[in-house]
Amino acid sequence: MAVKATELRKGAVIIDGAKLLLITEYNHHTPGNLRAVIHMKVKDLRTGVVSPMRLGSSDAFEVAYLDRKKAEYLYKEANGDYIFMDQQSFDQFPLNEDLVGEKMGFVKENTVVDVTFHEASAIGVELPPSVTLKVVESEAAVKGNTATNVKKEAVLETGLKIKVPLHIHAGEMVKVSTVDGEFQGRAN
C-alpha cells in the first residue's frame, strides 16, 4: 500500500527500492505560494547510514511492516555474528556485527531483547532505555580529585568502557543508559 509523503511521520519505516528507511526527522515546508516540500532525515536499517531526503507532496512510498519478537542472546561467533534464539519457536538465527555491533556492548549473554524482523529476516535489536551491568575493572581514585565532578574509566562485564564517578569500584552493579552510554547510578 503506497502512502503519500505528506502522510508519513517521524518513526515510520518506508521501503525505497531494496532499502528499509527509518524516518528520524520530518519537516513539511510550504514556502509562500510555491509547492510544498518535505525534508526528511532517514536511517537505513540495514547499514545504519543516515542521509537527508527531499520529497514533493505527491511522492509516494510503501510503508514497511516490521515484526518484533523476543529473542535470547546466546553467544558471539568467531566470524563476528551474534547468535540469538527465538523465545517461542526456539529457532536460532545470526545477526551481523555491522548491523548490531554498537548495541551489543549493552547486552550480556542469556539476556532477552526485542529483535526486529522484516519479511522473516532479522534487521536489528531494540534495547531497553537502561541496563544493569557489573563493573569488572576500574582505575584507582586519586586522593584530592573529589572537589569537582571528576570521572574515571571503568570496564563493564560486556567489555563496554564508560566513565563513572570516583566512588565506583570493581564488583559493583551500575545502571547505564543504552541511548548514550552514560552512567546513571548504582543499581540496587
C-alpha positions as CSV (number, residue, x, y, z in Angstrom):
1,M,0.0,0.0,0.0
2,A,1.6,3.2,-1.1
3,V,1.4,6.2,1.2
4,K,1.9,9.9,0.1
5,A,4.9,11.7,1.5
6,T,2.5,14.1,3.3
7,E,1.0,11.2,5.3
8,L,4.4,10.0,6.6
9,R,5.6,10.8,10.1
10,K,8.7,10.5,12.2
11,G,9.3,6.9,13.3
12,A,7.7,5.3,10.2
13,V,9.7,2.8,8.2
14,I,9.4,3.1,4.4
15,I,10.7,0.9,1.6
16,D,12.8,2.7,-1.1
17,G,13.9,0.2,-3.7
18,A,15.7,-2.5,-1.6
19,K,16.3,-0.2,1.3
20,L,14.4,-0.1,4.6
21,L,14.5,3.6,5.8
22,L,13.5,4.8,9.3
23,I,12.3,8.4,9.3
24,T,14.3,10.2,12.1
25,E,13.3,13.8,11.2
26,Y,10.3,15.1,9.2
27,N,9.6,18.7,8.2
28,H,6.8,19.7,5.9
29,H,7.6,23.1,4.4
30,T,5.3,25.3,2.2
31,P,7.2,28.5,1.2
32,G,4.6,31.2,0.3
33,N,2.7,30.3,-2.9
34,L,5.2,27.7,-4.0
35,R,4.7,23.9,-4.0
36,A,5.1,22.0,-0.7
37,V,8.5,20.4,0.0
38,I,9.2,17.7,2.6
39,H,12.6,17.5,4.1
40,M,13.4,14.2,6.0
41,K,16.4,12.5,7.5
42,V,16.3,8.8,7.1
43,K,18.3,6.0,8.6
44,D,19.0,2.8,6.5
45,L,18.1,0.0,8.9
46,R,20.5,-2.5,7.3
47,T,23.6,-0.3,7.0
48,G,22.9,2.4,9.7
49,V,23.7,5.3,7.3
50,V,21.7,8.5,8.0
51,S,21.0,10.7,5.0
52,P,18.8,13.6,4.0
53,M,15.9,13.2,1.7
54,R,13.8,15.9,-0.2
55,L,10.4,15.0,-1.5
56,G,7.5,16.6,-3.2
57,S,4.0,16.3,-1.7
58,S,2.9,13.9,-4.5
59,D,5.7,11.4,-3.9
60,A,4.6,8.0,-2.5
61,F,6.3,5.2,-0.6
62,E,5.5,1.7,0.6
63,V,5.3,1.5,4.4
64,A,7.2,-1.5,5.7
65,Y,5.6,-3.9,8.1
66,L,8.0,-4.8,10.9
67,D,7.6,-7.6,13.4
68,R,9.2,-7.6,16.9
69,K,10.0,-10.9,18.7
70,K,11.6,-11.7,22.0
71,A,14.9,-13.4,21.5
72,E,17.7,-14.5,23.8
73,Y,21.3,-13.5,23.0
74,L,23.3,-16.7,23.2
75,Y,26.9,-16.1,22.1
76,K,29.2,-14.4,19.5
77,E,30.8,-16.5,16.8
78,A,34.4,-16.2,15.6
79,N,33.2,-14.6,12.3
80,G,31.6,-11.7,14.3
81,D,27.9,-12.8,14.0
82,Y,25.8,-12.7,17.2
83,I,23.6,-15.7,17.7
84,F,20.1,-15.3,19.1
85,M,17.3,-17.7,19.9
86,D,13.6,-17.0,19.3
87,Q,11.8,-17.4,22.6
88,Q,8.7,-19.0,21.1
89,S,9.9,-21.3,18.3
90,F,13.5,-21.9,19.8
91,D,15.0,-21.3,16.3
92,Q,18.5,-19.8,16.3
93,F,19.5,-17.1,13.9
94,P,22.5,-14.8,13.4
95,L,22.7,-11.0,13.4
96,N,25.7,-9.4,11.6
97,E,28.1,-7.4,13.7
98,D,27.8,-4.5,11.3
99,L,24.1,-4.4,12.0
100,V,24.1,-4.5,15.8
101,G,27.8,-4.2,16.9
102,E,27.4,-0.9,18.9
103,K,24.3,-2.1,20.7
104,M,25.8,-5.4,21.8
105,G,28.1,-3.7,24.3
106,F,25.0,-3.3,26.5
107,V,23.8,-6.9,26.2
108,K,25.3,-9.8,28.2
109,E,24.8,-13.5,27.3
110,N,21.5,-15.1,28.1
111,T,19.7,-11.7,28.0
112,V,16.3,-11.5,26.3
113,V,15.9,-8.5,23.9
114,D,13.5,-7.4,21.2
115,V,14.6,-8.3,17.7
116,T,13.0,-6.5,14.7
117,F,12.2,-8.6,11.6
118,H,11.2,-7.6,8.1
119,E,9.9,-10.4,5.9
120,A,11.3,-13.1,8.1
121,S,14.8,-11.7,8.2
122,A,16.2,-10.1,11.3
123,I,17.3,-6.5,10.8
124,G,18.0,-5.1,14.3
125,V,17.9,-5.2,18.1
126,E,15.9,-2.9,20.3
127,L,17.2,-2.3,23.8
128,P,15.5,-1.1,27.0
129,P,16.3,2.5,27.9
130,S,18.9,1.4,30.5
131,V,20.6,-1.8,31.6
132,T,22.3,-3.0,34.8
133,L,25.9,-4.3,34.3
134,K,28.8,-5.3,36.6
135,V,32.0,-3.2,36.8
136,V,34.9,-5.7,36.3
137,E,37.7,-3.2,36.1
138,S,38.1,0.5,37.2
139,E,41.0,2.9,37.7
140,A,42.0,3.7,41.3
141,A,40.8,7.1,42.5
142,V,43.5,9.7,43.1
143,K,43.2,11.5,46.5
144,G,42.3,15.2,46.1
145,N,40.3,14.9,42.9
146,T,37.0,14.9,44.8
147,A,36.4,18.7,44.7
148,T,35.0,18.6,41.2
149,N,32.9,16.2,39.2
150,V,35.8,14.0,38.1
151,K,35.2,10.7,36.4
152,K,37.3,7.7,35.7
153,E,37.1,4.9,33.1
154,A,35.5,1.6,34.0
155,V,35.2,-1.6,32.0
156,L,31.9,-3.5,32.3
157,E,31.3,-7.2,32.1
158,T,30.4,-7.0,28.4
159,G,33.7,-5.2,27.6
160,L,32.0,-1.8,27.2
161,K,34.0,1.2,28.6
162,I,32.2,4.0,30.3
163,K,33.0,7.0,32.6
164,V,32.0,6.6,36.2
165,P,32.4,8.7,39.4
166,L,35.4,8.1,41.5
167,H,33.4,6.2,44.2
168,I,32.5,3.3,41.9
169,H,34.8,0.2,42.3
170,A,35.2,-3.2,40.5
171,G,32.5,-5.6,41.5
172,E,29.7,-3.0,41.8
173,M,26.5,-3.1,39.7
174,V,25.8,0.1,37.8
175,K,22.9,1.3,35.6
176,V,23.9,2.5,32.1
177,S,21.8,4.4,29.5
178,T,21.6,2.4,26.2
179,V,20.9,5.7,24.4
180,D,24.1,7.5,25.1
181,G,26.2,5.0,27.2
182,E,26.2,7.3,30.2
183,F,26.5,6.2,33.8
184,Q,23.1,6.6,35.5
185,G,23.9,5.4,39.0
186,R,24.4,2.4,41.2
187,A,22.0,-0.5,40.8
188,N,20.1,-1.8,43.8
